[in-house]
Amino acid sequence: MITRIDSLLFSHKLSEVKSGWMAKVKSTNDGRPSRVDIFDDKGILYYFYRFYYHQRIDSELSMETIRSSYFRSNSSLVGRHLLFMENGEWLREIHYKDSQDQLIQTVRFDTYLDQEETIKTIFDGTGREIESRIMQLSYPDENAYRFEWKPDTIMIVEDIEIEEDTITYISPVLGVGWYGFPLLLESSISDSIPYPIFGIFFAPRGNMTIRGMNLSLGMELVSYKMALADTNAFIEGIGALAAMQYNLDIKYDWVPENLEAAFRVGAGMLSDGYGLSLSTSIGYHLLPSRLYMGVYAQSFAAFNEFGENTTTGWGSLGLALGANFGDMNPDLLKPYEDVVDEGAVTVAVAKKIATESSILVQWSYPVSVDTLLKEDFDTTKASIGISILTPFQMNIGPVQTNMVIEVFNYFFQSSAIDTITFQGTAYLLGAHLNLDKLVPLGGNRLSKAITLTVGSYHTGFGIAVGGNLDYHFESLPVVFSFYGRGYGVPKDEIFTGWASVGIGLGLDLGKLFGSIRSD
């Protein structure tokens, strides 16, 4: 019986294990199981478990919910149960549900420290008490209710072993559109007027295999417009390329399964010539929805585009937004399907953003301006913007990384000729790296972070790098921020920029809606 490994995580409803059977186990970063697949001696999937962990912390209570769901090989749900852990140590209740997600039994554990005893009470689905007994109190220690698996504990069951587990695809087809600006230009192209570049890539995943490598052959369309140097002429049009994509298989514990990195090579026809492209992309699939967001970089060589035997080229950087088509990988969706059905996943993601993000209104002023920018624009104004820290995250060791979206305006003016300005609105996307575990100074209320973003300025694609000190009030969902940023933007043939410091005031929506629900 697999319940010999852990009688709380597993259920007697699906627990059969025979000699020669095998378990494929995948764990979370802290060693706790996230999935267990049980195969018979012929390698046929017999049944499987999926585990989901959710922690809620407020001023009065810290409670973690552990959900164990168990399925037959045809993915039909047999049942599930939820364990409620107070402070990550004390097991308080277990709720058992049937295949229709109806409550069939509740087990409650009442602990009395002064009497050193625990009373275990069992209720049926209607709340009627059917059993109660007194047990000796067991204090939580390093092994109590932690569910941290090690190979020696797995081997309690004969002939069961841990195998490496990989996710080979998100969905059968990925379609992506991107928007960006050229950063590197060949000398025949002028950088005085940067025009945005648009692109679309569409490919069935893994539709070709070459020397054991799974490749995706698809179609790439690129819309471009480039001003030629020393002339008023342009080259513009739409290129249609056949493109081959290779997905990097990144096998680090801190890399989430829905993060995708890929290389892409394309070749095809342009408006007046032909071209070659080499691209790379890093994207995040916003599971359980079908949406995809990421960053792409592309280098492009154009032949015969502005005359016979001519060659030019450019390199661009941009943001990508896409969608998955076809059946999604069921193993990746199982944790979410326990909560919402597939038809509601996009709504669930939108709700998550609207109720769990942090929104800051920011005010800043440049304290240092690059000489090349200051020569032409020596008068500055304060900047006003908004920063949205989304709940989409991944862990890089002890550093929690969340996706952040920032929008702000900037204004530089010449004191000699007030009609000459360097101004616009920046739209940035990037990563917010929380350093609280590395720098505990200030406690939980003072959050320390580094922000790395890229995006669109009025002169093209640029970057922003800086740090945040965010103070979270204990009883209010209010955040006060002090931050600094360094901005790099393209101007003519060079990169220039400025550094600003500022303050921000905003709302922690997760805390706000959490307090409303608790009330």
N, C-alpha and C positions, 0 to 999 in steps of 0.2 A: 504494500500500500504506500502510495507517495505521501500520504499524510504522516508517515514516520519522519519525514524531513521536517515538517512543520504542520501541526494539527490546526493552527489558526489560519494560516494562509491558504491551505488547501481544503478541499471538501470531500466527504466520503462519496458524494454523487459521482465524481470522476476521479478515481484514485488507483485504479488497477495498474499494477506493474508486474511483469514476469521476467524471468531470467532471459537475457539477451536483448531486452528492450533498451532503448536509448532516449535520453532527454537532451534537447538542445535548449540551453539556458542563456538568456541575455540579462545583464544586470545594469542598474543605474550607476552613476558615478560614485555613489557612496556604498556600493556593494549590495544593495537590495535588489531583488529580482524585479524585472519589468515584464518578462515573458518566459514561458516554459512550454515547449512543444514536446509531446511524448510520441515516440515512434515504436512500432512493434519490431520483431526480429527481422522482418523483411524490409524495413525502412519505410513503411507506410504510416503516415500520420494517423494517430489513434484519437487523441484529444489534445486540447491545449488550454493554457491559462494566460490571462493578461492581468497585470497589476497596475494600478494608478494611485499616485500619492498626491494629496492636496493638503496644504497647511494654511491655517488661518490664525493670525495673531492680532489681538487688539489689546486694549489697556487692561482688560479683565481676565482674558483667557487665551491660552495657546492650545489649539486643538488640531491634530492631524487626522485626516480621514484616509484610510487605506482600503481601496476597493479591489476585490479579487473576483474576476469574472471567468467562468469556465465554459468551454465550447466543445462540441463534438467535431470530428474531422471535417464535416460539411459546413462548419461555421455556425451551426444552430446553437443558440444559447441554452445551456442547461440550467444555469442559475448564477447567482452572485451573492456575495456578502460584503458588508462594510464594517471595518474595525475603526472605532473612535478612540484615539490615543490622546490623553491630556498631557501637555508639556513634553510630548514625545517619549513618555515613560510609562504612564499609568493607563492600562487598558480599561476603558469605562463601559463600552457597550459593543455588541456585535449584532448587526441586523442581517438576517438571512432572507433572500428573495428567490422566487421561482423564475421559470423561463419567461413569464409574462411581466416580470419586474414587480410582482406583488409581494408585499411583506408576509412571510409565513412564520417567522419566529424572531424573537429578540432576546438576547442574553445580556443581563446587566450585572456589573461588578461594583459593589459598594464596599469601599475600603474604610476601615476604622482603625486608625493608627494607635489610639489609646488602648484598644483591646487586642491589637495585633491580629486582626482577623479580616477576612474578605467574605462577603456574602454574595454568592452567585445565584441570581434569580432568572428563571426562564419563563417567557411569556409567549403565548401563541399569537397568530396574526391579528387577532382582535384586541390584544392587550390583556387577555386573561392569564393570570399567573398559573403555571402548571407544575413548577418545581422550584424549590429553594433549598440551598444547603450552605453550610459554613465551611470555609476553607482556611487553612493557615496562611497568614499574610506573608507574601514574598516581596521584599523591597526591590525596586528596580536597581540593577547594576549594569555593568558594561555588556552583559549578555542578555538582559531581560527585554523582551519585546522589540529588539533591534532589527531582527530579520536580516542581518548581514550575513551573506552566504560566503563561505570559503570552500575550496575543493574538498577538504576533509569532511565537511558536514554534508556535502552533496553525496559523497560516496557511502553514506549510511545505507542507501538502497543499492543492492547488488547490481553490478553491470550498468549503472547509469553514469554517464560522463558528460562533461561540458564540452560543447563544440563551438567553434567560431561561427558567428552569425553575421551576415551582411545583408544589406538592402540593395538590390541591384537596380531598381527603378522606382520612380514615384508614380508615373502613369505611362500608358503606351505612347502618348503624343504630347509634345510641348510646343506651344506657340508663344513667341516673345516679340514684343515691339520695344524699341529703345529710342531715346532722344539724347543727343549730346552735341559737343562742339569739338572742332579740331584743335589739338594742342601742338602738334608738330607738323610743320609744312615744308615741303620741298621748295627750293629757291624760286621756282617759276610761279609759285602761288603767293599772292599778297595776303598778309594777315591784318591789314588795316580794317577790313570789314568782315568780321567772322559771321558765317551763316550756320545755323544749326544743321545737324545731320540726323536723318531719321532712318530707321531700319526695321525690318521684320525678318524673323527666322522661324521656320516651321519644319518640324522633322518627327517622324516616327522613331521611337527609341529602339536602339539595338537591332535595326533592320539589316545590318551587314556585319559579318565576322571576317576579319583578316588576321591570320596567324594567331588565332585565339583571342583577339581583341574585339570586343563588342563596340561597333561604331554606329552612329546615327547619320544617315544620308538624307538631306532635306534641301529646302529651297531658302535662299536668302535674297531679300530685296533691300537695296540701299539707295536712299534719296540724298543727293549731294548738290551743293552749289558753291563754287570756288571762284574768287576774283583773281585774275591773272596779274602778276606784277608788271608794272610799267605800262599798263594799258587799261582801257575801260571795259575790256572783254571779260566774259565769264565762261566757265565750263559748268554745266549743270545737266541733271537728268536723273534717271533711275537705272541702277544696275541690277541685273538679274543673274544670280550666281547659284551654281550647285555647290552645296557646302557639306562638309563632313565634320561631325562633332565627336570628340572623344571625352568621356566623363572621367575625371580623376577619382580614383577609389581611395578616399582619405579615411584611414582607420585609426583615429584617435578617439579616446573615450570622451573628450570634451567637445568633439565635433558632432552636432546633432544630425540625425539621419535625414532630415529634410533640408540640409544645406548641400548645395550642388555647385561644384567647380568643374569647368570644362574648357577645353581648347577646341577651336574650330578653324578649318581651312576651307576657303572657297575660291571658285574661279568661274568666270562667265563674261557676259556681254555688258558693255556700258552703252551710253547713247551713241557715241561715235567711235568707240574702240572696244577694248576688253580690259579686264582687271583681275587682280589677285588679292585676296584678303587673308589676314591672319588675325584671329580674335581670341580673346579669353574672357571668361565671365565667372562671377561668383554670385550666386543667388540663393534666396531663402524661400521655400515653399510655405505659405501661410496656412498650414494644416489647422483644422480640417477642411478649410475652403480649398478651391482649386486655384487660388491666386498665387502668383510668383512675383517677387521683387528682387532686384539685384543691381549690380554694377557691371558694365562691360567696357572693354578696351579693344580697339581695332586699329590695325595698321593696314593701309590700302595702297596698292600700286596700280596706276592707271596708264595704259599704253595706247598711243595714237588718239588720245582724247582731244587734243587741240592741234592736230596735224600729223602727217605721216612721220613715222620713226621718232615720235616724241614720247617721253616718259616723265611722269610726275607721281607724286604720292603725298599722303598725309597720315597722321595718327590721331585718333580721337578717343575721347572718354565720355561715357554717358550713363544714364540710369535706365533700367529696364523694368518693364511691367508685362507680365504674361499670364498664361492660364494653362492648366493641365486638362487634357481631353481623354476620354475613354475611362475605363475602370481604374479607379485609384488602387494603389497597393493596400490590400486589406489589413496587412500587419501594421502599417503605419496609422491606419484609421481606426483600429480597434479601440484605443483609449478614448477617442472622441465619440465613436458611435455608441458607446455606453451612455453618453450624455445627451447627444442630439442625433437625429436621423440625418441622412445624407442631404435631404432636401432643405435642411435648415442650417447647413454649416456656414454659408456665407453670412447669414444673419448673425450666427453665433460669433463669428470673427468681428463683425462690425460692433456687436454688443460688447465684446471684450475690449476693443479699442476705446469705446465710448464710456465704459465704466471702470477701467483699470489703468488708464493712462494718467500721466501727470502733465498739466499744461501750465507753462510759465509765460507771462508777459514780461519782456526784457527791455531794458533801457541801457544804452552804453554810449561811450564817447571815445574817439580815437586818442590815444596817449602817445603814439609813435607812428609816424607815416614815413614810408620809404622815400628816399631822396628823389628817385625817378618820378614818383607820383607827386611829390610836394613841389617840384620845380614848376609844374603847370597848374596845380590846384592847391593853393595854400590856405584856403578857408574851409573849415569843416563844420558839420552839424551833427547833433546827436542822432543815434540810430534807435529805432523802435522795432521790435520783432516779437516773434512767438516761437516757443520751443515745445515740442510734444514728445515726451518720453513714453514710448509705447510699451505694452506688456510683453512683446515678443523678445525672447532672450535666449542666450546660450551661455554656458559657463566655460571659461578658459582657465583651468586650474581654479585658484581661489577668486578669480576676477569674474564677476557677473557682467555680461555684456548685453545691453538692450539696444534695440533700434530706435534712433532718434530722428525727428524731422524738424528742421528749423527754417523759418522764413523771416527775413528782415530787410529793411531798406538802408541805403547808404548814400551819402551826399558829400561831394568835394567840389569846390568852386574856385575859380581864379579871382583874386581880389582886383586884378587889373581890368579884366573883361568879365563882367558878371554873367554874361550869357554863355560862357564856356564852362561846362560842368562835367563831372565824372560821377554819374548817379544811376541808380537802378534798384531793383529788388532781387535778392538772392534766394534761391530755393535749394536747400541742402538736405542730403540724406546721409546718415552715417551711424556710427557706433558710440554708445555711452558706456564707458568702462568704469564700473564701480570698484573703488579701491578700499572699501571699508575693512575687508578682512586682512589686507596688507598694512593698512594704516588705521589702527583702531582709535587714534586720537579723536576725542570729542564724543565718543559713544555712538549709539544707534541713531540719535536724532540728527547728528551732523554727518551728512553724506559727502564723501570725497570722490571725485570722478574726473576722468579725462575724456574729452569728446573729440572724435575724429570724424569729419564730414567732408563730402564732395558734392558739387552741384553746379547750378547754372547762375552766372552773373551776366550782366548786360554785355560784357565784352567776350564772353565765352565760358568755358568750364574752369572752375577754380576749386580751392580747398579752404578748409578752416580747421584749426587745431587749437585746443585750449583746455582749461580746467574749470571745475565747478566746486563750490562749497555750498551745499544746500542744507538749510536748517528746517527740520520737520517739527512742528508743534505737537505736543503730546495729545492734547484734547481737541485740537482743531485740524481739519484736513487742509491746512495751509502750509505752503512751502515758501521760504524766503531764501533767495539765492544771491551769491556774489560770484561773479565769473570773469574770466579773462579769455580773449580769443586773439589768435593771429590769423589774418586772412591773406591768401595768395590768389591774385587774379591776373589774367593775361592783359597786356596793354602793348599795342603795336607788336614789336618783335621780342618782347621780354615779359618776364613775370615781375609784377610789383605787388604792393600790398600795404597793410597797416596792422597795428595792434590796438585793441580796445579793452577797456575794463568796464564793467557795468553791474547792475543789480537787476533782480527779477522777483516777481511775486506771482504766485499761482496756486492751483488747487491740485491736491492728490485725490484723483477721482476714485481710486480703489479704496482709500480710507473713507472718503465721503459716502460712497454707496454702501460700504461695509457697515458703517455706523448707522445708516438708515435702516438696513436690513435687520441689524441687531436690535434696534429700537422697536 
